[in-house]
Amino acid sequence: MRYPPEFNVCPKDAAELVDAEESDDELVGRVLADTYAIVRVVGEGGMGRVYEARHTRIGGKRFAVKLLHPEYARLPEVLSRFQREAEAAASIHSPNVGDVYDVGRTEDGRPFIVAEFLDGRELADFLKERGRLDVQLAVRIVRQICSALAAAHQLGIVHRDMKPENVFLVGDLQHPTAKVIDFGISKVAESQGQSLTKTGMIMGTPAYMAPEQAKGERVDHRVDIYATGAILYELVTGKRPFDKVDPTATIMAVLLEDPERPCAINPSLPETLEMVIQRAMAKSADARYQSMSELEMELGTFVERNAAGHSVMPTPSATTAGLKITGAASRTTLEARQRDVGLSRPTIAVLGMLGAYGVLGALMTMSAAAIRMSRGGTAISNVTGSEALLLSSLLTLALSTPIGFAIYLVRKNVWSNSAKTVTLAASLRHGVLSAFVTYGVVSLTIRLTESLLLRRAAGLAWPVWDLVAGLAAITAGISTYAILRSDSR
């Protein structure tokens, strides 16, 4: 029995696993389909091996030939996935997807795929050597991943197992071309055929798995957006977003925890890029970017430009070409985003205190108005000093618990996530502003009504007006905040 390379011991009996010897491979030296001469083993996964092969008739052209291990070649589900990989990769036309040229079977019936031979480095190995990548190189690679997956998504194909091991870098490794490979567990939209997976089945690699994928729910293209965000996280920090001791613990972390802030691991990282990563990795699929093109467009604002003002990044695909932000517009967008991120946490703190003060003040005023109304509601019906002190103390104590709980939730669920802090700051800004503006407008209207229309200045002291103004302000603030938070989800 063979296991993936990351397995060091047998999961059944804990026996130590050893690498298979390439020299013992019976296929090396053979010719498949009278065309592909197997030269050597170049890689191995849990279910198959990849060989370098040369075409026997076309000048020794090199190909990659992927074969299933014999024990898997008899399993119908594995064969279906193998066929799915060939069909998916062959149908996607993108310079950032490894090409598939042919399929066939060996003499003993084992299926094989003939694909483009990629001469370069696996992204996972490249990252392991570098530790972490600088922003420009990381963005360059991930934008190409976005381009590849955008082309796949246009055909209704969802990769579902995006990770650095499934990205290959070719060409100059300082300015590499990224190739997405291994569509073995890809999912095709049901309108194009029956899905090979059902609700409840968990497919993918836990560290890069979107929460809905980890739950075994039906998934769509947004799981690839999450995984791409996780890849970018790892490229710029050198760490996986979730990397627990075993797959089950990793899945639980994916479901219940937020990864450590990228800027906490790499302080030189722009907070705006951190926000892009965190939005791509949002727990809710609706809170993420809704297409690979949208994510690629956001990353376009981090593109380095030469002296002539032209991008030094690769030419975008047709899928995303119409969505680019370039030149001065790109810099303006990035500067505005940096400003929003930088101000978001101070804004939350200031507006949080101002909102708490407003709610406390409104409740005190309304409570005092209720006491005055119980005494006749006249201009001289006032609360006593002891009543004012007791009222202030009780309301302050009553509000301290919900305020403390709100602070706890913000620190736990929002503070370390720049995407969430920007959204919360915007909601608070509009909510608090709405409440105070409403209170001011209502108060001004009351003054105009009593002083000019009714011509009775003493009516300003009528306690009902305090209730009306306070209720209007609180209702406006809460409603505005709730609507904005709902729209942002």
C-alpha positions in Angstrom: 0.0 0.0 0.0 1.3 3.5 -0.9 0.6 6.7 1.1 1.2 10.4 0.3 4.7 11.8 0.9 3.7 13.6 4.1 2.9 10.3 5.8 5.9 9.0 7.9 4.1 6.1 9.5 1.3 3.7 8.5 -2.0 5.0 9.8 -3.1 1.4 10.5 -0.3 -0.1 12.5 2.2 2.9 13.0 4.9 1.1 11.1 7.6 3.3 9.6 7.1 4.0 5.9 10.0 4.0 3.5 10.4 5.6 0.0 9.9 3.3 -2.9 13.1 2.9 -5.0 12.9 4.4 -8.4 15.3 1.8 -9.8 12.7 -0.9 -9.1 10.0 0.8 -11.2 9.1 -1.6 -14.0 7.8 1.2 -16.3 11.2 3.0 -16.6 12.5 2.1 -20.1 9.2 1.0 -21.5 7.2 2.7 -24.3 3.5 3.4 -23.7 1.0 3.4 -26.6 4.0 3.0 -29.0 4.7 6.7 -28.5 5.8 7.7 -25.0 9.2 6.3 -23.8 9.4 6.4 -20.0 12.7 8.0 -18.9 12.4 8.4 -15.1 10.2 9.0 -12.1 9.8 12.7 -11.4 7.2 12.6 -8.6 4.8 10.5 -6.6 1.5 11.1 -4.8 -0.8 8.9 -2.7 -2.5 7.4 -5.7 -0.1 7.6 -8.6 3.4 8.4 -10.0 4.5 11.0 -12.5 7.2 10.1 -15.1 9.2 12.0 -17.6 8.6 10.6 -21.1 9.9 11.4 -24.5 7.9 11.2 -27.8 9.4 8.5 -29.9 8.6 10.2 -33.2 8.7 13.9 -32.6 12.3 14.7 -31.9 12.3 13.4 -28.4 9.8 16.0 -27.1 9.3 15.7 -23.3 6.0 15.0 -21.6 4.8 14.2 -18.1 3.0 10.9 -17.9 0.8 10.3 -14.8 -0.2 6.7 -13.9 -2.4 5.3 -11.1 -0.9 2.8 -8.8 -2.2 -0.7 -9.6 -4.2 -1.0 -6.4 -6.2 2.1 -7.3 -6.6 1.4 -11.0 -9.4 -1.1 -10.1 -11.5 1.3 -8.0 -14.3 2.9 -10.0 -14.4 6.1 -8.0 -10.7 6.7 -8.4 -10.9 6.0 -12.1 -13.7 8.5 -12.4 -11.6 11.1 -10.7 -8.6 10.3 -12.8 -10.8 10.8 -15.9 -12.2 14.0 -14.5 -8.7 15.4 -14.0 -7.9 14.7 -17.7 -11.1 16.2 -18.9 -11.0 19.3 -16.7 -7.4 20.2 -17.4 -7.8 19.6 -21.2 -10.8 21.8 -21.4 -9.3 24.8 -19.7 -7.4 27.1 -22.1 -5.1 29.3 -20.0 -1.3 29.9 -20.0 -1.4 29.3 -16.3 -2.9 25.8 -16.4 -0.8 22.7 -17.3 -1.9 21.3 -20.6 -3.1 17.7 -21.1 -2.5 16.2 -24.5 -3.5 12.6 -24.4 -5.0 9.7 -22.3 -4.5 6.0 -22.6 -4.0 2.7 -20.9 -1.0 0.5 -20.3 -0.9 -3.1 -21.4 -2.2 -4.2 -18.0 -5.1 -1.8 -18.1 -3.7 1.1 -16.0 -4.9 4.5 -17.1 -2.5 7.3 -17.8 -2.5 11.0 -18.7 0.0 12.6 -20.9 0.5 16.2 -19.9 2.8 19.2 -20.5 6.3 18.6 -18.9 6.9 21.4 -16.5 10.6 22.2 -16.0 10.8 24.3 -12.8 9.9 24.1 -9.2 6.9 23.2 -7.2 5.7 26.3 -5.3 5.7 24.4 -2.0 9.4 23.6 -2.5 10.2 27.1 -3.7 8.6 28.5 -0.6 10.3 26.1 1.7 13.7 27.3 0.4 12.8 31.0 0.6 11.0 30.9 4.0 8.6 33.6 2.7 8.3 35.7 -0.5 8.4 39.4 -0.9 5.1 41.1 -1.7 5.7 41.7 -5.4 6.7 38.1 -6.1 3.9 36.6 -4.0 1.3 38.9 -5.7 2.7 38.0 -9.2 2.3 34.3 -8.5 -1.2 34.6 -6.9 -2.5 36.8 -9.7 -1.6 34.0 -12.2 -3.3 31.5 -10.0 -6.4 33.7 -10.1 -6.2 33.9 -13.9 -6.0 30.1 -14.1 -8.9 29.5 -11.8 -11.0 32.2 -13.4 -10.7 30.3 -16.7 -11.7 27.1 -14.9 -14.6 28.8 -13.2 -15.9 30.1 -16.5 -16.3 26.5 -17.6 -18.0 25.6 -14.3 -14.9 23.7 -13.0 -14.0 24.2 -9.3 -10.5 22.9 -8.4 -11.3 22.2 -4.7 -7.7 21.3 -3.8 -5.7 24.5 -4.3 -2.4 24.5 -2.3 1.2 25.3 -3.0 1.9 21.6 -4.0 -0.6 22.1 -6.9 1.2 25.1 -8.3 4.3 24.8 -10.5 6.7 27.6 -11.3 8.4 27.6 -14.6 10.8 29.9 -16.4 12.9 32.6 -14.5 12.1 32.0 -10.8 12.6 35.7 -10.1 9.7 36.4 -12.5 8.1 32.9 -12.8 5.1 31.7 -14.7 2.7 29.8 -12.4 0.9 26.7 -13.6 -2.0 25.3 -11.8 -2.0 21.4 -11.9 -3.9 18.4 -10.5 -7.6 18.8 -11.1 -8.1 15.3 -9.6 -10.9 16.2 -7.2 -12.3 19.1 -9.3 -16.0 19.6 -9.4 -18.0 20.4 -12.5 -21.2 22.3 -12.3 -24.1 19.9 -12.2 -25.6 21.3 -15.4 -22.6 19.8 -17.2 -22.9 16.4 -15.6 -23.4 14.4 -12.4 -21.1 15.5 -9.6 -18.7 12.9 -8.2 -19.3 14.0 -4.7 -22.3 14.4 -2.4 -23.1 16.5 0.5 -21.3 15.2 3.6 -18.1 14.1 1.8 -15.0 16.1 2.7 -12.5 16.5 -0.2 -9.4 18.7 -0.2 -6.4 19.5 2.0 -7.5 20.7 5.6 -5.0 23.6 5.9 -6.5 25.3 2.7 -10.0 24.1 3.0 -12.9 26.6 3.2 -15.3 26.2 6.2 -18.2 25.0 4.1 -15.9 22.5 2.4 -14.7 21.2 5.8 -18.3 20.7 6.9 -18.9 18.5 3.8 -21.5 20.9 2.4 -22.1 21.6 -1.3 -19.4 24.0 -2.5 -19.0 26.4 -5.4 -16.1 28.4 -6.9 -15.7 30.4 -3.7 -13.8 27.6 -2.0 -11.1 28.2 -4.6 -11.1 31.9 -3.6 -10.6 30.9 0.1 -7.8 28.5 -0.8 -6.1 31.1 -3.0 -6.2 33.5 0.0 -4.7 30.8 2.2 -1.9 30.3 -0.4 -1.2 34.1 -0.4 -1.2 34.1 3.4 1.5 31.4 3.4 3.6 33.0 0.7 3.9 36.3 2.6 4.2 34.9 6.1 6.0 31.6 5.6 3.3 29.9 7.7 0.1 28.1 6.9 -2.9 29.9 8.2 -3.9 26.7 10.1 -1.3 24.0 10.8 -2.4 21.8 13.8 -0.9 18.5 14.8 -3.5 16.4 12.9 -6.1 16.9 10.2 -9.0 16.8 12.6 -7.6 19.6 14.7 -6.9 21.6 11.6 -10.4 21.2 10.4 -11.8 22.4 13.8 -9.5 25.4 13.6 -10.7 26.2 10.1 -14.3 26.1 11.4 -13.9 27.9 14.7 -10.8 30.1 14.7 -9.3 33.0 12.7 -5.7 32.7 11.6 -3.1 34.9 13.2 -2.8 38.3 11.6 -0.4 38.2 8.7 1.0 41.6 9.8 1.8 40.1 13.3 3.9 37.5 11.6 5.4 39.8 8.9 5.4 43.4 10.2 6.6 44.7 6.9 3.5 43.5 5.2 1.1 46.3 4.0 -2.1 46.2 6.1 -4.0 46.6 2.8 -2.7 43.3 1.5 -3.6 41.8 4.9 -7.1 43.0 4.4 -7.2 41.4 0.9 -6.1 38.1 2.4 -8.5 38.2 5.3 -11.5 39.0 3.0 -10.5 36.1 0.6 -10.4 33.8 3.7 -13.7 35.0 5.3 -15.6 32.2 7.0 -18.8 33.1 5.2 -18.6 32.5 1.4 -20.8 35.6 0.9 -18.3 37.8 2.7 -15.4 36.8 0.4 -14.6 38.1 -3.1 -17.3 36.7 -5.3 -15.0 35.8 -8.3 -11.4 35.2 -9.0 -11.5 38.2 -11.3 -12.5 40.4 -8.4 -9.6 39.1 -6.3 -7.2 39.5 -9.1 -8.3 43.0 -9.6 -7.7 43.8 -5.9 -4.2 42.4 -6.1 -3.6 44.5 -9.2 -3.3 47.6 -6.9 -0.1 46.1 -5.5 1.5 45.8 -8.9 5.0 47.4 -9.2 5.3 49.7 -12.2 8.3 50.7 -14.2 9.5 54.3 -15.0 7.1 54.5 -18.0 4.2 53.7 -15.8 3.6 50.2 -17.3 3.0 47.1 -15.2 5.9 44.8 -14.7 3.4 42.0 -14.1 2.3 39.5 -16.8 -0.4 40.5 -19.3 -3.8 39.8 -17.7 -6.0 37.1 -19.2 -9.1 38.0 -21.3 -11.1 37.0 -18.3 -9.8 39.8 -16.2 -8.5 42.3 -18.7 -11.6 44.5 -18.5 -11.4 44.9 -14.8 -7.9 46.3 -14.3 -7.2 49.4 -12.3 -4.0 50.9 -13.7 -1.7 53.9 -13.3 -2.8 56.8 -11.1 -6.2 55.2 -10.4 -4.4 52.1 -9.0 -2.2 54.2 -6.7 -5.2 56.3 -5.6 -7.2 53.2 -4.8 -4.3 51.7 -2.8 -3.7 55.0 -0.9 -7.4 55.2 0.0 -7.4 51.6 1.2 -4.3 52.2 3.3 -6.0 55.2 4.9 -9.2 53.2 5.6 -7.2 50.4 7.2 -5.0 52.7 9.3 -8.0 54.6 10.6 -10.3 51.7 11.2 -9.2 50.7 14.7 -8.9 54.2 16.1 -12.3 54.9 14.5 -13.9 51.9 16.2 -12.5 53.0 19.6 -13.6 56.6 19.3 -17.0 56.0 17.8 -17.6 53.1 20.3 -17.0 55.5 23.2 -19.1 58.2 21.6 -21.9 55.7 20.8 -21.9 54.4 24.4 -22.0 58.0 25.7 -24.9 58.7 23.4 -26.9 55.7 24.5 -26.3 56.3 28.1 -27.2 60.0 27.8 -30.4 59.2 25.9 -31.5 56.6 28.4 -30.8 58.9 31.4 -32.8 61.7 29.7 -35.7 59.4 28.8 -35.7 57.9 32.3 -35.8 61.4 33.9 -38.6 62.3 31.5 -40.6 59.3 32.7 -40.2 60.4 36.3 -41.2 63.9 35.5 -44.3 62.7 33.6 -45.3 60.7 36.7 -45.4 64.0 38.6 -47.5 65.8 36.2 -45.1 66.6 33.3 -45.0 70.3 34.0 -42.0 72.6 33.5 -41.4 72.5 37.3 -41.7 68.8 37.7 -38.0 67.9 38.2 -36.0 64.9 39.6 -34.3 65.3 42.9 -30.5 65.3 43.4 -30.6 61.8 45.0 -32.9 60.5 42.2 -30.5 61.9 39.6 -27.5 60.2 41.3 -29.3 56.9 41.7 -30.6 57.0 38.1 -27.1 57.7 36.7 -25.5 54.9 38.8 -28.1 52.3 37.9 -28.0 53.0 34.2 -24.2 53.0 34.1 -24.1 49.7 35.9 -26.8 48.2 33.7 -25.0 49.3 30.5 -21.5 48.2 31.7 -22.3 44.5 31.1 -23.4 44.8 27.4 -20.7 47.3 26.7 -18.0 45.0 28.2 -19.4 42.0 26.2 -19.4 44.1 23.0 -15.7 45.0 23.7 -14.9 41.3 24.3 -16.6 40.3 21.0 -14.8 43.0 19.0 -11.4 42.1 20.4 -12.0 38.4 19.9 -13.7 38.4 16.5 -12.9 41.7 14.7 -9.8 43.5 16.1 -7.2 41.2 14.5 -8.9 41.1 11.1 -8.3 44.3 9.0 -11.2 43.5 6.6 -13.6 43.2 9.5 -12.3 46.4 11.2 -12.8 48.4 8.1 -16.4 47.1 7.7 -17.2 47.7 11.4 -15.7 51.2 11.4 -17.9 52.1 8.4 -21.0 50.7 10.0 -20.3 52.5 13.3 -19.5 55.7 11.5 -22.8 55.8 9.8 -24.8 54.4 12.8 -23.4 56.9 15.3 -23.6 59.8 12.8 -27.2 58.9 12.0 -28.2 58.8 15.7 -26.6 62.2 16.6 -28.0 63.8 13.4 -31.4 62.5 14.1 -31.3 63.7 17.7 -30.2 67.2 16.4 -32.9 67.4 13.8 -35.6 66.3 16.2 -34.4 68.7 18.8 -34.4 71.6 16.3 -37.8 70.6 15.1 -39.2 70.7 18.6 -37.7 74.1 19.3 -39.1 75.5 16.0 -42.5 74.0 16.8 -42.7 75.3 20.4 -41.0 78.7 19.9 -42.3 79.8 16.6 -45.4 77.8 15.6 -47.0 77.4 19.1 -45.2 80.4 20.6 -44.9 78.8 24.0 -41.2 78.6 25.0 -42.1 76.8 28.3 -43.3 73.9 26.2 -39.7 73.0 25.5 -39.5 71.5 29.0 -42.4 69.1 28.3 -40.8 65.7 29.1 -42.5 63.9 26.2 -40.1 65.7 23.9 -37.2 64.1 25.7 -38.7 60.7 25.1 -39.4 61.4 21.4 -35.9 62.7 20.7 -34.2 59.9 22.6 -36.2 57.1 21.0 -35.8 58.6 17.5 -32.0 58.9 17.8 -31.6 55.3 19.2 -33.9 53.8 16.6 -32.1 55.7 13.7 -28.6 54.7 14.9 -29.5 51.0 15.5 -31.4 50.7 12.2 -28.6 52.3 10.2 -25.9 50.1 11.8 -28.0 46.9 11.4 -28.7 47.6 7.7 -25.1 48.3 6.9 -23.9 45.2 8.7 -26.5 43.1 6.9 -25.4 44.5 3.6 -21.7 43.8 4.3 -22.3 40.1 5.0 
